[in-house]
Amino acid sequence: MALATVNQMISHLSDEEKQRYSQKFDILGFDPYLLPNQLLTPLKSVVILPNMSFGDIYIYLVHNPSPYTGESLKAYKSTEAYMYFKSG
């Protein structure tokens, strides 16, 4: 993908978000959001899944650093996406 297109895609992000995006891109070497659907495997067709427990999921979701706070997650009804969903 051309650099100009990537810049257009991330132009709305804050500086901190752009930095995180850049770090992820550097680690992977490609943008995972631009993968074609043919390369993605539906979860139902996966034969072997990692062994996880509730505690693993809790620790990942609650104790890992995140740009989102509990208050911001509770305020989902004010988001643009929710308004689009609600309006049909």
PyMOL Python script that loads the backbone (N, CA, C, O; Angstrom):
from pymol import cmd

cmd.read_pdbstr("""\
ATOM      1  N   MET A   1       0.849  -1.177   0.000  1.00  0.00           N
ATOM      2  CA  MET A   1       0.000   0.000   0.000  1.00  0.00           C
ATOM      3  C   MET A   1       0.892   1.237   0.000  1.00  0.00           C
ATOM      4  O   MET A   1       1.949   1.247   0.631  1.00  0.00           O
ATOM      5  N   ALA A   2       0.479   2.235  -0.681  1.00  0.00           N
ATOM      6  CA  ALA A   2       1.269   3.452  -0.788  1.00  0.00           C
ATOM      7  C   ALA A   2       1.298   4.186   0.543  1.00  0.00           C
ATOM      8  O   ALA A   2       0.337   4.146   1.311  1.00  0.00           O
ATOM      9  N   LEU A   3       2.404   4.850   0.804  1.00  0.00           N
ATOM     10  CA  LEU A   3       2.576   5.595   2.045  1.00  0.00           C
ATOM     11  C   LEU A   3       1.519   6.671   2.194  1.00  0.00           C
ATOM     12  O   LEU A   3       1.059   6.930   3.306  1.00  0.00           O
ATOM     13  N   ALA A   4       1.122   7.307   1.095  1.00  0.00           N
ATOM     14  CA  ALA A   4       0.105   8.362   1.155  1.00  0.00           C
ATOM     15  C   ALA A   4      -1.216   7.802   1.656  1.00  0.00           C
ATOM     16  O   ALA A   4      -1.911   8.462   2.429  1.00  0.00           O
ATOM     17  N   THR A   5      -1.578   6.592   1.230  1.00  0.00           N
ATOM     18  CA  THR A   5      -2.827   5.980   1.673  1.00  0.00           C
ATOM     19  C   THR A   5      -2.770   5.657   3.157  1.00  0.00           C
ATOM     20  O   THR A   5      -3.747   5.875   3.875  1.00  0.00           O
ATOM     21  N   VAL A   6      -1.648   5.144   3.625  1.00  0.00           N
ATOM     22  CA  VAL A   6      -1.493   4.846   5.053  1.00  0.00           C
ATOM     23  C   VAL A   6      -1.598   6.133   5.854  1.00  0.00           C
ATOM     24  O   VAL A   6      -2.259   6.157   6.892  1.00  0.00           O
ATOM     25  N   ASN A   7      -0.963   7.199   5.396  1.00  0.00           N
ATOM     26  CA  ASN A   7      -1.048   8.474   6.100  1.00  0.00           C
ATOM     27  C   ASN A   7      -2.479   8.984   6.168  1.00  0.00           C
ATOM     28  O   ASN A   7      -2.875   9.562   7.180  1.00  0.00           O
ATOM     29  N   GLN A   8      -3.258   8.785   5.119  1.00  0.00           N
ATOM     30  CA  GLN A   8      -4.664   9.184   5.129  1.00  0.00           C
ATOM     31  C   GLN A   8      -5.446   8.352   6.141  1.00  0.00           C
ATOM     32  O   GLN A   8      -6.335   8.863   6.822  1.00  0.00           O
ATOM     33  N   MET A   9      -5.107   7.061   6.234  1.00  0.00           N
ATOM     34  CA  MET A   9      -5.833   6.177   7.144  1.00  0.00           C
ATOM     35  C   MET A   9      -5.587   6.528   8.604  1.00  0.00           C
ATOM     36  O   MET A   9      -6.482   6.362   9.432  1.00  0.00           O
ATOM     37  N   ILE A  10      -4.392   7.011   8.936  1.00  0.00           N
ATOM     38  CA  ILE A  10      -4.058   7.268  10.334  1.00  0.00           C
ATOM     39  C   ILE A  10      -4.063   8.749  10.682  1.00  0.00           C
ATOM     40  O   ILE A  10      -3.693   9.120  11.796  1.00  0.00           O
ATOM     41  N   SER A  11      -4.471   9.595   9.753  1.00  0.00           N
ATOM     42  CA  SER A  11      -4.424  11.041   9.989  1.00  0.00           C
ATOM     43  C   SER A  11      -5.324  11.478  11.142  1.00  0.00           C
ATOM     44  O   SER A  11      -5.047  12.496  11.776  1.00  0.00           O
ATOM     45  N   HIS A  12      -6.383  10.744  11.426  1.00  0.00           N
ATOM     46  CA  HIS A  12      -7.307  11.124  12.493  1.00  0.00           C
ATOM     47  C   HIS A  12      -6.840  10.671  13.879  1.00  0.00           C
ATOM     48  O   HIS A  12      -7.439  11.057  14.883  1.00  0.00           O
ATOM     49  N   LEU A  13      -5.786   9.863  13.948  1.00  0.00           N
ATOM     50  CA  LEU A  13      -5.314   9.341  15.224  1.00  0.00           C
ATOM     51  C   LEU A  13      -4.516  10.387  15.991  1.00  0.00           C
ATOM     52  O   LEU A  13      -3.910  11.280  15.398  1.00  0.00           O
ATOM     53  N   SER A  14      -4.522  10.266  17.322  1.00  0.00           N
ATOM     54  CA  SER A  14      -3.691  11.142  18.144  1.00  0.00           C
ATOM     55  C   SER A  14      -2.223  10.722  17.989  1.00  0.00           C
ATOM     56  O   SER A  14      -1.930   9.660  17.440  1.00  0.00           O
ATOM     57  N   ASP A  15      -1.318  11.555  18.473  1.00  0.00           N
ATOM     58  CA  ASP A  15       0.110  11.228  18.354  1.00  0.00           C
ATOM     59  C   ASP A  15       0.452   9.919  19.071  1.00  0.00           C
ATOM     60  O   ASP A  15       1.242   9.121  18.567  1.00  0.00           O
ATOM     61  N   GLU A  16      -0.139   9.704  20.235  1.00  0.00           N
ATOM     62  CA  GLU A  16       0.106   8.465  20.985  1.00  0.00           C
ATOM     63  C   GLU A  16      -0.405   7.249  20.212  1.00  0.00           C
ATOM     64  O   GLU A  16       0.260   6.214  20.159  1.00  0.00           O
ATOM     65  N   GLU A  17      -1.592   7.380  19.613  1.00  0.00           N
ATOM     66  CA  GLU A  17      -2.148   6.275  18.842  1.00  0.00           C
ATOM     67  C   GLU A  17      -1.323   5.997  17.582  1.00  0.00           C
ATOM     68  O   GLU A  17      -1.145   4.842  17.194  1.00  0.00           O
ATOM     69  N   LYS A  18      -0.825   7.049  16.952  1.00  0.00           N
ATOM     70  CA  LYS A  18       0.034   6.866  15.778  1.00  0.00           C
ATOM     71  C   LYS A  18       1.317   6.132  16.152  1.00  0.00           C
ATOM     72  O   LYS A  18       1.813   5.301  15.392  1.00  0.00           O
ATOM     73  N   GLN A  19       1.846   6.450  17.333  1.00  0.00           N
ATOM     74  CA  GLN A  19       3.071   5.793  17.795  1.00  0.00           C
ATOM     75  C   GLN A  19       2.815   4.301  18.033  1.00  0.00           C
ATOM     76  O   GLN A  19       3.628   3.468  17.631  1.00  0.00           O
ATOM     77  N   ARG A  20       1.699   3.953  18.680  1.00  0.00           N
ATOM     78  CA  ARG A  20       1.366   2.541  18.918  1.00  0.00           C
ATOM     79  C   ARG A  20       1.155   1.811  17.593  1.00  0.00           C
ATOM     80  O   ARG A  20       1.603   0.677  17.426  1.00  0.00           O
ATOM     81  N   TYR A  21       0.472   2.463  16.653  1.00  0.00           N
ATOM     82  CA  TYR A  21       0.247   1.879  15.330  1.00  0.00           C
ATOM     83  C   TYR A  21       1.579   1.599  14.646  1.00  0.00           C
ATOM     84  O   TYR A  21       1.781   0.530  14.071  1.00  0.00           O
ATOM     85  N   SER A  22       2.473   2.560  14.712  1.00  0.00           N
ATOM     86  CA  SER A  22       3.784   2.418  14.091  1.00  0.00           C
ATOM     87  C   SER A  22       4.583   1.273  14.731  1.00  0.00           C
ATOM     88  O   SER A  22       5.251   0.517  14.027  1.00  0.00           O
ATOM     89  N   GLN A  23       4.515   1.147  16.052  1.00  0.00           N
ATOM     90  CA  GLN A  23       5.222   0.065  16.751  1.00  0.00           C
ATOM     91  C   GLN A  23       4.696  -1.299  16.306  1.00  0.00           C
ATOM     92  O   GLN A  23       5.477  -2.219  16.062  1.00  0.00           O
ATOM     93  N   LYS A  24       3.379  -1.428  16.201  1.00  0.00           N
ATOM     94  CA  LYS A  24       2.791  -2.696  15.774  1.00  0.00           C
ATOM     95  C   LYS A  24       3.195  -3.016  14.335  1.00  0.00           C
ATOM     96  O   LYS A  24       3.516  -4.157  14.002  1.00  0.00           O
ATOM     97  N   PHE A  25       3.172  -1.998  13.503  1.00  0.00           N
ATOM     98  CA  PHE A  25       3.560  -2.178  12.106  1.00  0.00           C
ATOM     99  C   PHE A  25       5.017  -2.623  12.011  1.00  0.00           C
ATOM    100  O   PHE A  25       5.344  -3.515  11.229  1.00  0.00           O
ATOM    101  N   ASP A  26       5.894  -2.004  12.806  1.00  0.00           N
ATOM    102  CA  ASP A  26       7.319  -2.356  12.788  1.00  0.00           C
ATOM    103  C   ASP A  26       7.556  -3.784  13.266  1.00  0.00           C
ATOM    104  O   ASP A  26       8.408  -4.483  12.719  1.00  0.00           O
ATOM    105  N   ILE A  27       6.821  -4.221  14.270  1.00  0.00           N
ATOM    106  CA  ILE A  27       6.981  -5.577  14.804  1.00  0.00           C
ATOM    107  C   ILE A  27       6.553  -6.616  13.766  1.00  0.00           C
ATOM    108  O   ILE A  27       7.258  -7.598  13.532  1.00  0.00           O
ATOM    109  N   LEU A  28       5.393  -6.390  13.147  1.00  0.00           N
ATOM    110  CA  LEU A  28       4.858  -7.366  12.201  1.00  0.00           C
ATOM    111  C   LEU A  28       5.482  -7.261  10.817  1.00  0.00           C
ATOM    112  O   LEU A  28       5.621  -8.266  10.120  1.00  0.00           O
ATOM    113  N   GLY A  29       5.855  -6.062  10.421  1.00  0.00           N
ATOM    114  CA  GLY A  29       6.381  -5.854   9.081  1.00  0.00           C
ATOM    115  C   GLY A  29       5.298  -5.620   8.043  1.00  0.00           C
ATOM    116  O   GLY A  29       5.598  -5.430   6.864  1.00  0.00           O
ATOM    117  N   PHE A  30       4.043  -5.632   8.469  1.00  0.00           N
ATOM    118  CA  PHE A  30       2.917  -5.345   7.584  1.00  0.00           C
ATOM    119  C   PHE A  30       1.752  -4.861   8.435  1.00  0.00           C
ATOM    120  O   PHE A  30       1.774  -4.988   9.659  1.00  0.00           O
ATOM    121  N   ASP A  31       0.744  -4.312   7.787  1.00  0.00           N
ATOM    122  CA  ASP A  31      -0.429  -3.821   8.493  1.00  0.00           C
ATOM    123  C   ASP A  31      -1.472  -4.937   8.559  1.00  0.00           C
ATOM    124  O   ASP A  31      -2.025  -5.308   7.524  1.00  0.00           O
ATOM    125  N   PRO A  32      -1.757  -5.482   9.744  1.00  0.00           N
ATOM    126  CA  PRO A  32      -2.709  -6.597   9.834  1.00  0.00           C
ATOM    127  C   PRO A  32      -4.131  -6.212   9.449  1.00  0.00           C
ATOM    128  O   PRO A  32      -4.928  -7.083   9.098  1.00  0.00           O
ATOM    129  N   TYR A  33      -4.467  -4.921   9.507  1.00  0.00           N
ATOM    130  CA  TYR A  33      -5.812  -4.481   9.148  1.00  0.00           C
ATOM    131  C   TYR A  33      -6.044  -4.507   7.640  1.00  0.00           C
ATOM    132  O   TYR A  33      -7.181  -4.404   7.180  1.00  0.00           O
ATOM    133  N   LEU A  34      -4.976  -4.643   6.881  1.00  0.00           N
ATOM    134  CA  LEU A  34      -5.094  -4.659   5.425  1.00  0.00           C
ATOM    135  C   LEU A  34      -4.975  -6.068   4.833  1.00  0.00           C
ATOM    136  O   LEU A  34      -4.886  -6.219   3.614  1.00  0.00           O
ATOM    137  N   LEU A  35      -4.973  -7.096   5.684  1.00  0.00           N
ATOM    138  CA  LEU A  35      -4.900  -8.470   5.180  1.00  0.00           C
ATOM    139  C   LEU A  35      -6.186  -8.818   4.433  1.00  0.00           C
ATOM    140  O   LEU A  35      -7.273  -8.449   4.876  1.00  0.00           O
ATOM    141  N   PRO A  36      -6.078  -9.519   3.312  1.00  0.00           N
ATOM    142  CA  PRO A  36      -7.296  -9.942   2.616  1.00  0.00           C
ATOM    143  C   PRO A  36      -8.031 -11.021   3.419  1.00  0.00           C
ATOM    144  O   PRO A  36      -7.416 -11.780   4.168  1.00  0.00           O
ATOM    145  N   ASN A  37      -9.330 -11.073   3.252  1.00  0.00           N
ATOM    146  CA  ASN A  37     -10.151 -12.031   3.988  1.00  0.00           C
ATOM    147  C   ASN A  37      -9.739 -13.477   3.753  1.00  0.00           C
ATOM    148  O   ASN A  37      -9.945 -14.325   4.622  1.00  0.00           O
ATOM    149  N   GLN A  38      -9.161 -13.773   2.592  1.00  0.00           N
ATOM    150  CA  GLN A  38      -8.767 -15.141   2.274  1.00  0.00           C
ATOM    151  C   GLN A  38      -7.678 -15.657   3.211  1.00  0.00           C
ATOM    152  O   GLN A  38      -7.539 -16.867   3.390  1.00  0.00           O
ATOM    153  N   LEU A  39      -6.908 -14.752   3.807  1.00  0.00           N
ATOM    154  CA  LEU A  39      -5.840 -15.170   4.710  1.00  0.00           C
ATOM    155  C   LEU A  39      -6.322 -15.359   6.149  1.00  0.00           C
ATOM    156  O   LEU A  39      -5.589 -15.895   6.981  1.00  0.00           O
ATOM    157  N   LEU A  40      -7.530 -14.930   6.442  1.00  0.00           N
ATOM    158  CA  LEU A  40      -8.066 -15.051   7.795  1.00  0.00           C
ATOM    159  C   LEU A  40      -8.853 -16.348   7.923  1.00  0.00           C
ATOM    160  O   LEU A  40      -9.620 -16.702   7.028  1.00  0.00           O
ATOM    161  N   THR A  41      -8.666 -17.052   9.027  1.00  0.00           N
ATOM    162  CA  THR A  41      -9.338 -18.317   9.258  1.00  0.00           C
ATOM    163  C   THR A  41     -10.469 -18.122  10.263  1.00  0.00           C
ATOM    164  O   THR A  41     -10.233 -17.618  11.361  1.00  0.00           O
ATOM    165  N   PRO A  42     -11.695 -18.513   9.908  1.00  0.00           N
ATOM    166  CA  PRO A  42     -12.779 -18.398  10.872  1.00  0.00           C
ATOM    167  C   PRO A  42     -12.496 -19.258  12.109  1.00  0.00           C
ATOM    168  O   PRO A  42     -11.959 -20.360  11.991  1.00  0.00           O
ATOM    169  N   LEU A  43     -12.850 -18.766  13.271  1.00  0.00           N
ATOM    170  CA  LEU A  43     -12.583 -19.465  14.527  1.00  0.00           C
ATOM    171  C   LEU A  43     -13.227 -20.852  14.547  1.00  0.00           C
ATOM    172  O   LEU A  43     -12.675 -21.783  15.133  1.00  0.00           O
ATOM    173  N   LYS A  44     -14.391 -20.993  13.910  1.00  0.00           N
ATOM    174  CA  LYS A  44     -15.092 -22.278  13.900  1.00  0.00           C
ATOM    175  C   LYS A  44     -14.300 -23.369  13.172  1.00  0.00           C
ATOM    176  O   LYS A  44     -14.471 -24.553  13.462  1.00  0.00           O
ATOM    177  N   SER A  45     -13.441 -22.981  12.236  1.00  0.00           N
ATOM    178  CA  SER A  45     -12.711 -23.983  11.465  1.00  0.00           C
ATOM    179  C   SER A  45     -11.355 -24.327  12.076  1.00  0.00           C
ATOM    180  O   SER A  45     -10.650 -25.192  11.556  1.00  0.00           O
ATOM    181  N   VAL A  46     -10.981 -23.673  13.157  1.00  0.00           N
ATOM    182  CA  VAL A  46      -9.705 -23.962  13.802  1.00  0.00           C
ATOM    183  C   VAL A  46      -9.832 -25.250  14.599  1.00  0.00           C
ATOM    184  O   VAL A  46     -10.774 -25.423  15.372  1.00  0.00           O
ATOM    185  N   VAL A  47      -8.883 -26.147  14.407  1.00  0.00           N
ATOM    186  CA  VAL A  47      -8.928 -27.450  15.070  1.00  0.00           C
ATOM    187  C   VAL A  47      -8.350 -27.360  16.482  1.00  0.00           C
ATOM    188  O   VAL A  47      -8.917 -27.920  17.420  1.00  0.00           O
ATOM    189  N   ILE A  48      -7.239 -26.666  16.636  1.00  0.00           N
ATOM    190  CA  ILE A  48      -6.574 -26.585  17.932  1.00  0.00           C
ATOM    191  C   ILE A  48      -6.559 -25.137  18.403  1.00  0.00           C
ATOM    192  O   ILE A  48      -6.027 -24.263  17.719  1.00  0.00           O
ATOM    193  N   LEU A  49      -7.136 -24.887  19.558  1.00  0.00           N
ATOM    194  CA  LEU A  49      -7.123 -23.560  20.158  1.00  0.00           C
ATOM    195  C   LEU A  49      -6.203 -23.575  21.374  1.00  0.00           C
ATOM    196  O   LEU A  49      -6.029 -24.623  21.995  1.00  0.00           O
ATOM    197  N   PRO A  50      -5.611 -22.440  21.726  1.00  0.00           N
ATOM    198  CA  PRO A  50      -4.754 -22.404  22.910  1.00  0.00           C
ATOM    199  C   PRO A  50      -5.548 -22.694  24.176  1.00  0.00           C
ATOM    200  O   PRO A  50      -6.734 -22.376  24.264  1.00  0.00           O
ATOM    201  N   ASN A  51      -4.890 -23.295  25.144  1.00  0.00           N
ATOM    202  CA  ASN A  51      -5.525 -23.607  26.413  1.00  0.00           C
ATOM    203  C   ASN A  51      -5.554 -22.343  27.268  1.00  0.00           C
ATOM    204  O   ASN A  51      -4.511 -21.877  27.728  1.00  0.00           O
ATOM    205  N   MET A  52      -6.744 -21.793  27.479  1.00  0.00           N
ATOM    206  CA  MET A  52      -6.893 -20.573  28.270  1.00  0.00           C
ATOM    207  C   MET A  52      -7.944 -20.790  29.343  1.00  0.00           C
ATOM    208  O   MET A  52      -8.872 -21.584  29.188  1.00  0.00           O
ATOM    209  N   SER A  53      -7.770 -20.065  30.428  1.00  0.00           N
ATOM    210  CA  SER A  53      -8.763 -20.113  31.496  1.00  0.00           C
ATOM    211  C   SER A  53      -9.338 -18.714  31.695  1.00  0.00           C
ATOM    212  O   SER A  53      -8.861 -17.744  31.105  1.00  0.00           O
ATOM    213  N   PHE A  54     -10.353 -18.626  32.520  1.00  0.00           N
ATOM    214  CA  PHE A  54     -10.959 -17.330  32.821  1.00  0.00           C
ATOM    215  C   PHE A  54      -9.926 -16.371  33.388  1.00  0.00           C
ATOM    216  O   PHE A  54      -9.936 -15.183  33.064  1.00  0.00           O
ATOM    217  N   GLY A  55      -9.031 -16.880  34.235  1.00  0.00           N
ATOM    218  CA  GLY A  55      -8.006 -16.038  34.842  1.00  0.00           C
ATOM    219  C   GLY A  55      -7.088 -15.402  33.805  1.00  0.00           C
ATOM    220  O   GLY A  55      -6.705 -14.242  33.947  1.00  0.00           O
ATOM    221  N   ASP A  56      -6.732 -16.154  32.758  1.00  0.00           N
ATOM    222  CA  ASP A  56      -5.890 -15.612  31.690  1.00  0.00           C
ATOM    223  C   ASP A  56      -6.570 -14.441  30.992  1.00  0.00           C
ATOM    224  O   ASP A  56      -5.954 -13.408  30.729  1.00  0.00           O
ATOM    225  N   ILE A  57      -7.849 -14.625  30.702  1.00  0.00           N
ATOM    226  CA  ILE A  57      -8.604 -13.572  30.014  1.00  0.00           C
ATOM    227  C   ILE A  57      -8.764 -12.361  30.916  1.00  0.00           C
ATOM    228  O   ILE A  57      -8.608 -11.226  30.466  1.00  0.00           O
ATOM    229  N   TYR A  58      -9.074 -12.593  32.184  1.00  0.00           N
ATOM    230  CA  TYR A  58      -9.240 -11.493  33.145  1.00  0.00           C
ATOM    231  C   TYR A  58      -7.951 -10.676  33.265  1.00  0.00           C
ATOM    232  O   TYR A  58      -7.981  -9.447  33.198  1.00  0.00           O
ATOM    233  N   ILE A  59      -6.827 -11.361  33.441  1.00  0.00           N
ATOM    234  CA  ILE A  59      -5.553 -10.658  33.593  1.00  0.00           C
ATOM    235  C   ILE A  59      -5.244  -9.857  32.338  1.00  0.00           C
ATOM    236  O   ILE A  59      -4.776  -8.722  32.434  1.00  0.00           O
ATOM    237  N   TYR A  60      -5.494 -10.419  31.175  1.00  0.00           N
ATOM    238  CA  TYR A  60      -5.229  -9.706  29.926  1.00  0.00           C
ATOM    239  C   TYR A  60      -6.105  -8.460  29.803  1.00  0.00           C
ATOM    240  O   TYR A  60      -5.614  -7.383  29.464  1.00  0.00           O
ATOM    241  N   LEU A  61      -7.392  -8.607  30.077  1.00  0.00           N
ATOM    242  CA  LEU A  61      -8.308  -7.488  29.880  1.00  0.00           C
ATOM    243  C   LEU A  61      -8.226  -6.433  30.973  1.00  0.00           C
ATOM    244  O   LEU A  61      -8.366  -5.243  30.689  1.00  0.00           O
ATOM    245  N   VAL A  62      -8.005  -6.838  32.203  1.00  0.00           N
ATOM    246  CA  VAL A  62      -8.074  -5.901  33.323  1.00  0.00           C
ATOM    247  C   VAL A  62      -6.719  -5.326  33.697  1.00  0.00           C
ATOM    248  O   VAL A  62      -6.623  -4.136  33.998  1.00  0.00           O
ATOM    249  N   HIS A  63      -5.681  -6.127  33.686  1.00  0.00           N
ATOM    250  CA  HIS A  63      -4.398  -5.684  34.219  1.00  0.00           C
ATOM    251  C   HIS A  63      -3.380  -5.228  33.175  1.00  0.00           C
ATOM    252  O   HIS A  63      -2.327  -4.707  33.542  1.00  0.00           O
ATOM    253  N   ASN A  64      -3.664  -5.410  31.897  1.00  0.00           N
ATOM    254  CA  ASN A  64      -2.737  -4.920  30.870  1.00  0.00           C
ATOM    255  C   ASN A  64      -2.991  -3.441  30.617  1.00  0.00           C
ATOM    256  O   ASN A  64      -4.132  -2.985  30.677  1.00  0.00           O
ATOM    257  N   PRO A  65      -1.936  -2.696  30.337  1.00  0.00           N
ATOM    258  CA  PRO A  65      -2.124  -1.271  30.034  1.00  0.00           C
ATOM    259  C   PRO A  65      -2.994  -1.093  28.792  1.00  0.00           C
ATOM    260  O   PRO A  65      -2.884  -1.851  27.828  1.00  0.00           O
ATOM    261  N   SER A  66      -3.839  -0.102  28.831  1.00  0.00           N
ATOM    262  CA  SER A  66      -4.745   0.153  27.730  1.00  0.00           C
ATOM    263  C   SER A  66      -5.024   1.645  27.630  1.00  0.00           C
ATOM    264  O   SER A  66      -5.013   2.348  28.640  1.00  0.00           O
ATOM    265  N   PRO A  67      -5.276   2.134  26.411  1.00  0.00           N
ATOM    266  CA  PRO A  67      -5.634   3.548  26.285  1.00  0.00           C
ATOM    267  C   PRO A  67      -7.061   3.821  26.746  1.00  0.00           C
ATOM    268  O   PRO A  67      -7.479   4.976  26.827  1.00  0.00           O
ATOM    269  N   TYR A  68      -7.809   2.759  27.048  1.00  0.00           N
ATOM    270  CA  TYR A  68      -9.199   2.913  27.442  1.00  0.00           C
ATOM    271  C   TYR A  68      -9.340   2.790  28.956  1.00  0.00           C
ATOM    272  O   TYR A  68      -8.661   1.986  29.594  1.00  0.00           O
ATOM    273  N   THR A  69     -10.215   3.587  29.505  1.00  0.00           N
ATOM    274  CA  THR A  69     -10.490   3.514  30.941  1.00  0.00           C
ATOM    275  C   THR A  69     -11.870   2.902  31.142  1.00  0.00           C
ATOM    276  O   THR A  69     -12.657   2.784  30.203  1.00  0.00           O
ATOM    277  N   GLY A  70     -12.142   2.522  32.368  1.00  0.00           N
ATOM    278  CA  GLY A  70     -13.463   1.986  32.677  1.00  0.00           C
ATOM    279  C   GLY A  70     -14.563   2.979  32.358  1.00  0.00           C
ATOM    280  O   GLY A  70     -15.622   2.602  31.858  1.00  0.00           O
ATOM    281  N   GLU A  71     -14.316   4.242  32.645  1.00  0.00           N
ATOM    282  CA  GLU A  71     -15.310   5.284  32.372  1.00  0.00           C
ATOM    283  C   GLU A  71     -15.549   5.446  30.874  1.00  0.00           C
ATOM    284  O   GLU A  71     -16.690   5.604  30.440  1.00  0.00           O
ATOM    285  N   SER A  72     -14.475   5.408  30.080  1.00  0.00           N
ATOM    286  CA  SER A  72     -14.658   5.584  28.641  1.00  0.00           C
ATOM    287  C   SER A  72     -15.401   4.392  28.031  1.00  0.00           C
ATOM    288  O   SER A  72     -16.160   4.562  27.077  1.00  0.00           O
ATOM    289  N   LEU A  73     -15.189   3.191  28.571  1.00  0.00           N
ATOM    290  CA  LEU A  73     -15.906   2.027  28.057  1.00  0.00           C
ATOM    291  C   LEU A  73     -17.384   2.062  28.439  1.00  0.00           C
ATOM    292  O   LEU A  73     -18.235   1.594  27.682  1.00  0.00           O
ATOM    293  N   LYS A  74     -17.686   2.612  29.604  1.00  0.00           N
ATOM    294  CA  LYS A  74     -19.084   2.728  30.018  1.00  0.00           C
ATOM    295  C   LYS A  74     -19.833   3.782  29.207  1.00  0.00           C
ATOM    296  O   LYS A  74     -21.062   3.762  29.154  1.00  0.00           O
ATOM    297  N   ALA A  75     -19.111   4.692  28.580  1.00  0.00           N
ATOM    298  CA  ALA A  75     -19.724   5.778  27.815  1.00  0.00           C
ATOM    299  C   ALA A  75     -19.896   5.409  26.345  1.00  0.00           C
ATOM    300  O   ALA A  75     -19.872   6.288  25.483  1.00  0.00           O
ATOM    301  N   TYR A  76     -20.070   4.121  26.047  1.00  0.00           N
ATOM    302  CA  TYR A  76     -20.170   3.679  24.652  1.00  0.00           C
ATOM    303  C   TYR A  76     -21.378   4.263  23.944  1.00  0.00           C
ATOM    304  O   TYR A  76     -21.352   4.401  22.721  1.00  0.00           O
ATOM    305  N   LYS A  77     -22.435   4.609  24.664  1.00  0.00           N
ATOM    306  CA  LYS A  77     -23.641   5.115  24.018  1.00  0.00           C
ATOM    307  C   LYS A  77     -23.435   6.479  23.380  1.00  0.00           C
ATOM    308  O   LYS A  77     -24.242   6.900  22.551  1.00  0.00           O
ATOM    309  N   SER A  78     -22.382   7.168  23.746  1.00  0.00           N
ATOM    310  CA  SER A  78     -22.111   8.473  23.142  1.00  0.00           C
ATOM    311  C   SER A  78     -21.194   8.370  21.928  1.00  0.00           C
ATOM    312  O   SER A  78     -20.869   9.384  21.311  1.00  0.00           O
ATOM    313  N   THR A  79     -20.774   7.161  21.580  1.00  0.00           N
ATOM    314  CA  THR A  79     -19.853   7.015  20.450  1.00  0.00           C
ATOM    315  C   THR A  79     -20.609   7.111  19.126  1.00  0.00           C
ATOM    316  O   THR A  79     -21.807   6.844  19.041  1.00  0.00           O
ATOM    317  N   GLU A  80     -19.864   7.500  18.111  1.00  0.00           N
ATOM    318  CA  GLU A  80     -20.444   7.646  16.778  1.00  0.00           C
ATOM    319  C   GLU A  80     -20.932   6.301  16.247  1.00  0.00           C
ATOM    320  O   GLU A  80     -21.990   6.233  15.620  1.00  0.00           O
ATOM    321  N   ALA A  81     -20.181   5.238  16.488  1.00  0.00           N
ATOM    322  CA  ALA A  81     -20.565   3.908  16.008  1.00  0.00           C
ATOM    323  C   ALA A  81     -21.894   3.464  16.617  1.00  0.00           C
ATOM    324  O   ALA A  81     -22.741   2.899  15.925  1.00  0.00           O
ATOM    325  N   TYR A  82     -22.073   3.722  17.914  1.00  0.00           N
ATOM    326  CA  TYR A  82     -23.320   3.332  18.562  1.00  0.00           C
ATOM    327  C   TYR A  82     -24.492   4.123  17.993  1.00  0.00           C
ATOM    328  O   TYR A  82     -25.585   3.587  17.811  1.00  0.00           O
ATOM    329  N   MET A  83     -24.257   5.400  17.714  1.00  0.00           N
ATOM    330  CA  MET A  83     -25.325   6.233  17.136  1.00  0.00           C
ATOM    331  C   MET A  83     -25.734   5.714  15.755  1.00  0.00           C
ATOM    332  O   MET A  83     -26.917   5.690  15.416  1.00  0.00           O
ATOM    333  N   TYR A  84     -24.727   5.295  14.954  1.00  0.00           N
ATOM    334  CA  TYR A  84     -25.048   4.713  13.648  1.00  0.00           C
ATOM    335  C   TYR A  84     -25.856   3.438  13.822  1.00  0.00           C
ATOM    336  O   TYR A  84     -26.838   3.222  13.112  1.00  0.00           O
ATOM    337  N   PHE A  85     -25.450   2.595  14.758  1.00  0.00           N
ATOM    338  CA  PHE A  85     -26.168   1.340  15.013  1.00  0.00           C
ATOM    339  C   PHE A  85     -27.604   1.619  15.440  1.00  0.00           C
ATOM    340  O   PHE A  85     -28.540   0.986  14.951  1.00  0.00           O
ATOM    341  N   LYS A  86     -27.768   2.560  16.345  1.00  0.00           N
ATOM    342  CA  LYS A  86     -29.091   2.872  16.895  1.00  0.00           C
ATOM    343  C   LYS A  86     -30.021   3.455  15.831  1.00  0.00           C
ATOM    344  O   LYS A  86     -31.220   3.176  15.821  1.00  0.00           O
ATOM    345  N   SER A  87     -29.455   4.266  14.937  1.00  0.00           N
ATOM    346  CA  SER A  87     -30.286   4.902  13.920  1.00  0.00           C
ATOM    347  C   SER A  87     -30.598   3.974  12.742  1.00  0.00           C
ATOM    348  O   SER A  87     -31.445   4.280  11.902  1.00  0.00           O
ATOM    349  N   GLY A  88     -29.909   2.848  12.696  1.00  0.00           N
ATOM    350  CA  GLY A  88     -30.180   1.874  11.648  1.00  0.00           C
ATOM    351  C   GLY A  88     -29.383   2.159  10.426  1.00  0.00           C
ATOM    352  O   GLY A  88     -29.488   1.432   9.437  1.00  0.00           O
TER     353      GLY A  88
END
""", "prot")
cmd.dss("prot")
cmd.show_as("cartoon", "prot")
cmd.util.cbc("prot")
cmd.orient("prot")
